[in-house]
C-alpha cells in the first residue's frame, strides 16, 4: 500500500472509531434520559449508507468523515407533535441536557482508557532509556554514557518514549528537573538538569538535543563499512569490525571515532584501536594520517567509512498484566490530559509554536500511517492520544462545541432561565468564526509541513 493510500486509510479508521464513540456517548445518554434521537450520523454531507432502526432512529454514514452528529427531537429546530413533547431535548431539565452534552467527550476519555489498557496488555515495542552520549547541560549534570534513565521529575520512564516526552516538557518549561538514573554498575543516583540555563529560543522539535543527551539507539553504530586502500586501516581493520575504543577512549558510536583519532594524532605516535570482530576482542595498532576529503581539506583519519545501518532494533517493551494495566492505563490517561491542557497553556504563553500545536487532517493522516506501521500497540497509543485530544477540544467553552453548550447551561443554572435567542445566536456566530479560524490554522500548518 502506498504512503498516500495508507495515510488515507488509517486516518479514516482513526476518525471513524473516535467519532463513532463520541456520538454514541451523546446517543446513549440521550436515550437514557428519554430523548427521541432522530438521526445518528457518522460524517457530514451526502449519505453513503442509511438504515432505519426499530427505535425510530435513522443511522447514517455520510461522505465527509471529518466528524458526526446526533440529531434529537427539539422544538427549536422543528415542529414537535404534542404527544412527543416529553421526548424533546429542550423540554428536559438542564442537568439532563448537560449530561447528554458532556457524554460525548466523556466517551472519548473512556475510549482512551480502554485503548491504553489494550496497548499495555499487548505490549508496545520501544527502546531502552539508556544514554548513548552526554554533552553540554547533561554532561555538566553528571550524566554519562550507559546511564539508564529511571525517572524524569515525577514521570517514571520505562522506555525512551516516556523519557523523551518528559524531557521535552521540562525543556519547554525551562525549569531545573531531577533525573533519576541507574549507572552501569547498578548504583542509582539523582542528577539535576539545569534547564534554566538553556537559551530563550529552543526549537521544541529538537528539545532533547538542547540538553546534550543522545539516546543509545540514536547513535550510528561504530561498525566499519569499508576500508580505504593504502590507509592506516588497510589490512588491519575489516568490514563488520565494531570499534569499541581508540587509544583507551571509549567509543559509543561512529561519531566518537573522529575526535578520538584527532586526539591520538595530537599526542603523536601510534595507538591501540580496540575492536570486536565476530565476538573476539582484539587490540590493533594504528597511526592516523592526514587524508584529503576534497575541496582542499584534509583531516586526521585512519581510512574507514561507517556501515550502512537501518532502523535499530527495539530492545525494550512497555507491557503489563491485565490487572496491573488498569491503574497503568488510568495514570497514562491522566498524564495525557494534563500534558494536552498544559500544551495549550504553553501555546498561549508563547513557549511553543502554534505551528507545532495545531495539526490538520494531512498531519493526522501521516501520523496515523506512521504509527500503524509500527504495530498494533503503537496505533492504539496514537488512537488514545487522538481520543483525549478530541475530548478536550470539544470541552473548550466555544459555542457550537460541547463546551460552549455546557457554558450556556451553566449560565441557565445560575440565572434560573436560559439565555435569550439573540444572545445565543450571537454566541453561535462567534463560535463558528473561532472554529473556522482554528480549522484554517490547522490546514495552514499542514501546508507549511508539506512545503518544509
N, C-alpha and C positions, 0 to 999 in steps of 0.2 A: 504494500500500500504506500502511495506517495506521501510525502510530508504534508502536502496540501489536503489531500483526502483524509489522511489520518487525523490532522488537526480538526477538520470539519466534523468528522465522525465523533471524536472524543468530546468535542465541545457540545455537540447535540446530546450525547449521552449524559454529560455532566449537567447541562441545563435542564434536560428532561427530568432527571432524578430530583434535582433541587427544587425546581418549580412545582413538580407534582406533589412533593411532600409539603411545601409551603402552602399551596392552595388546599391540599387535603386537610391541613390544620384548621383553616377557616371553615371548610365544609363540615368537618366532623363536629366542631363545637357549635356551629350554627344549627345543625340538625338536632343536637342535644338540647339546645335552647328553644326548640320548637319553631325555628325559622324555615320557611319553604325555600329551597335552593332551586332556581330556575335553570341555571347553566353552570357547568364545571368545565372550564376551558384551559387546555394547555397550549399556550401560544396565542397570537393575535391574528386578525385578518381572516381570509377565506378559509372556511372549514375544509380539512382534508379527510376527516373521518368523524362521523356523528352516530351516536346511539342514544335512544330514549330509554331510560331505566324505568322499572316498575314504580320507583319512588317519585316519578314525575320530573326528574332532573334530566336535562339534556347534557350528555357527555361529549366533548368536542376536542379534537386535536387539530389545531389551526396551522396555517402556513408559516407564520413568523414565530420562531420558537424562543424569542427573547423575553419570556415572561408568561403570564397567565392570569386568570381571574376567576372569581366565583360570583355569579350574579344572583342576588337574593331578591325575594319579593319585597318591594319597597314603594310606599305611596309617593315618595318624592320623584320616582322615575316613571311610574306608570299607574294606571287606574287599578285599584285592588278591590275585587268584589267584597261585599260586606261579610260573607261567610268565611273569608280568608284573612280578615283584618288581624286576627290574633296571631297569624303566621308571618306578618310583615316585620321586617327588620326594624323599621323606625318605630314600631309600637312596643318594642322590648325595653325593659328597664336599662338604664345607662350602664350598669355594671355588667349586664349580659352582653351588651354591644361592645363594651371594652374587651370582654373575654373573647368574643368572636374575632375581633381585630387583632388582638395580641397572639391568638393561636397560631397564626402563620409563622411569625418569627420564632415562637417557641418550638414549633415543629421542626424548624431548621436547626435549632440548638440541640434538640433531642436526636435528630438525624446525625449531627456532627459527633455527638457522644457515641452513638451506635457504630458509626464508621471508624472512629478511633479505637473503639473496643475491638472491632474486627481486625483492624490493622495490627494492633498489639498481639492478638492471638495468632494471626498468620505469621507475623514476624517481618519487620522491614529491614532488608539488607542495607548496610551502611558501612562507614569507615570508622575505625577506632580513633578516639580523640587524642592522638599522640602527636606531640610536637616534632616536626621534622627539622625545623630551623627556627632560631630565635635571634632577632636583632632589634636595635632601637629600644623602644619602651619595654618590650617583652624581655629582652636580654638584661636591661637595667633592673627589672623586677626580679631577676634570678631564674627565669625560665630557661630550660636547657633542652637540647635535642634528646628525645627519648622520654620526656616527661609525659605522663598520661593525665589529661585534664579531667578531674572528677566533678568539679562544680565551678560555675561562674556566678558569683554572688549567691543567691538562693536557688539558682537553677541547677539541678542535677544534670550531668552531661554524659549519659551512657554511650553516645555516639558523637561523631563530629558534627552532624547536623544540629544537634542541640547546643553544642559548644559554639558553633559558628553563629547561630541565631542570638544566643545570649551575649556573645562578644560584640556583634553588630549593634545590638540595642545599647550596650554600655558605651560604645564609641559615639553613638548619636547623642547620648546624654552628657558626654564629656565629664563624667564623674569617675573618680578612682574606684576600682572594682577589685574585690578579693577573688583570687583564682586558686582553688584547692587542687593540688597535683600529687601524683604518686611518682616518685623518681624510679629510675631503672632498678635501683637496689631495694625497692619496696617501701622506702621511707616516705610518709606523707607529710606535706607541708603546705602552708598557705602563702601565696605571693600576692602583692598588690600592684596592679597595673595602673600607673599614674596617667590615666587618660585625660586628665585636665591639662596635661602638657601638650596635647595634640593641637595643631593649628586650627584656626577658626573654620576654614573651609576644607572639609574632607568629603570626598565622593562616597556617598553611602553604599554604592555598589562595590567599593573597594575598602570598606571599613576595616576588615580584618588585616589587610595588608598594612594599614596605617599603624597597627600595633607592632609590626615587625614579626608577627607569627606566620609560619608556613606549616601546614599540616604535613604529616609524613607522606600521605598518599598523593600530595600535590607536587612532591619533588620528582624531578626527572631522575630515574634510576641511574646510578653511576656504572653503567654497563657499556663495555666497548662495542661499538658498532663496526668500525673499520680502523685499520692502522695504515698510516701514510708511509709509502715506501721510502726508505732512506732516512726516516725519522728515528729519534732515540727509542721509540717503542717498537720499531720494526724488528721482528724476530724475537721480541721479548714478550710483548702482550699479544693476545689473540682475541678474535671476535667472541663475545659472550663472557669475557672476564668481568667480574664485578670488583671494582676498585673500592677498598674499604679504608685505606689510609695512604697519605703521601707525606713522607718524611715525618712520621708519627702524628700528623694532623688527621683527625678522623674525617672521613668523607661520608656525608649523609646522602648527598645527591650529586648529580653530574655538575651542577653549577658550583660546587665546592672545589672542583679539581683545579680550575684556572687560578684562583688566588693561592691555593696551596702550592702549585707548581711555580708561580711567580715568587712566593716566599722562599722556596727551595733555591731558585736561581739567584735571588738576592743574597742568600747565605753562601753560595758558591760551592762547587764540587758536586759529586753525585749524591743521591739519596735513595732511600728504600721506598718502593711502592708495594703496598700490601694488597693482595687480590684474593678473590675466592674463585677458583676455577673448578667447576663441576664438583663442588663440595670440598675441595682440597685447598687449604690455606697456604699461600706462597708469599714470599718477600723477595722482590726482584729489584736489582739496582738500575737506576736510570739517571741520566744527566740532561736537564732541559736545554734546549737550544732556541734561538730566535727563528721563528718561521714566518714567512711572508704570507699575509692573508689578503693581499690585494690593496689597490689604491695607495701603494707606497707605505703601507702599515705592516708592522711586524710585532709579534708577541712572543713571550716565553711559553713554550709548549713542549709536549712530548710526542705529538703527532697522532692523536686519536680523535674519532668522532663518536657521538652518542648513538646507541642503538635506537632504532625507531620503536617507540613504546606506544601501545594502545591505551585504552581506558584501564586504569588499575583495577584489579580485582578487589571486591569488598572483603573486609576482614572483621566485620562485626555485624551483629543482628540485634535489633531492638525487638524483643519478644517477651511476653508474659503469659502466664497461665490464665485460663478463662476467669477465675475468681480474682486473681491479682490485677487483671486488666480492667476490672470495674473501677476501682479507685484511680488506677492509672489513666484511664480514659477521662474520668471526671477532672483530674488535675490538668490534663492536657487541654481539655475544652476550656477550662477556666483560664489557662495560660494564653490560649489563642484569643479569647475575648479581651483579656487585659491588654495584650500586645496590639490588637487592632484599634482599640479605643485610644491607646497611647500614641499609636502611629498617626491617627487623625489629629491629636493634640500637637504632635511634633510638626505636622504639616502646617497647621495654623501658626505655630510659633516660628516657622521658617527653618527648623532644624533638619528637615528632609525636603527634597524636591517634590513638588506636586507631580512632576513628570514620572516619578518612580512610585507614586502613591495611588494614583487613579489609573486603572487599567481598563481597556476596552475589549470588545469581543475578539479582536485579532490576537491580542496578547494572551487572553484567556485560552483561545483555541490552541495557540502554540504551546502554552504551558501544559494544557490537558494532554496533548500528544507526547510531550517530553516525559511527563510523569507516568503516563500509561506505558511508555516504552521501558520504564524501569521495573515494571512488575505490578501485580495487584495491590500489594501493600502500599506502595508509593502513590498509586492512583487513589486509593481510599483516603490516604493522608491529604492529598490535594482536594478531593471532594469535601472532606471535613472542613478544611480551611475556607473553601468557597462557600460552604453552607453557613458557617459562622459569619462570614462577610455579608452574605445576603440577609441574614437575620439582623445584623447591626445596622446595615444601610436602611432597611425598612423601618427600623425603630427611630431613625432621625426625625426630629419634630418638624418635618416638612409636609405641608398639605399635599394631598394625593398619595403620600406614602402612609403606611400603617401608623407610624409615629405621629404624623400630622393628625390623623383621625383620633388617636388616643389623646392628643393635646386638646382637640375640640371637646372630647367627652370629659376631660378633667375640668375644663372651663365650665362645662354644663353642670358638673357636680358642685363646683364652687358657687356658681350663680343661682343654681336651682332651676334653671331653664336653659335651653340650647341657645347658641349664637343665632343672630338674625341671618336671613338668607343673603343679604348684601355682604355682610362680614365674611360669611363662609365662601361666597363666590369670589370675593377679593383674595381670600387665602388660597383658593384653588388655582387662580391665575398666577399668583406668586409662586405657588408650589410647582406648577407646570413650567414656569420660567426657570426655576432653580434646577429642576430635573433635566430640562433641555440643555441648560448650561453645563451640567455635570456630564451628560452624555456627549456633548460637543467636546469637552475637555478630554474625555476618555478616547474618542476617535482621534483627536489631535495627537495625543500621546502615542496611540497606535501607529500613526503615520510617522511620527518622529522616530520611533523604534525601528520601523521598517527602513527608513532612509539611513539611519545611523548603522 
